[in-house]
């Protein structure tokens, strides 16, 4: 019996990631490149790869040696005016906005819709597909796969260059690994 898998890879670290800052579409740092290179070694053969349009995701896929088709549904949430800022800096500039985001990170539901659309399409694929994306995207996919309430979003840890594995079931997705890193 063949098990079809969707391997969600959070993009490797950038300078913003290391500062715990919102993404500003910057490249991977040197340690991020090394972490991405290790991914290919530990994951082995993949049948297809897809990537968020963000530079860090495309670079993660390239460093892992995957030729990834860019898929706009894999894009992370738009950090808007917060790009490059840490939570502390955002809290000082926009405390109400930060509070609202921490209570409801996807207020319009755009991310949930993109994740649902991608997972629905992927349900028909065969083999192992790698999707390189972002922490918020992976959190949303885990919440949806488990049928958990949206409030569970912040309860899912997703480290840079981590692997979360979903496997196809007749109805939806099963979760077999979350936030695994190659070390």
Secondary structure, 3 states (H helix, E strand, C coil): CCCCEEEEEECCCEHHHHCCECCCCCCECHHHHHHHHHHHHHHCCCCEEEECCCHHHHHHHHHHCCCCEECHHHCCCCCHHHCCCEHHHHHHHCHHHHHHHHHCCCCCCHHHHHHHHHHHHHCCCCCEEEEEECHHHHHHHHHHHHCCCHHHHHHCCCCCCCEEEEEECCCCEEEEEEEECCC
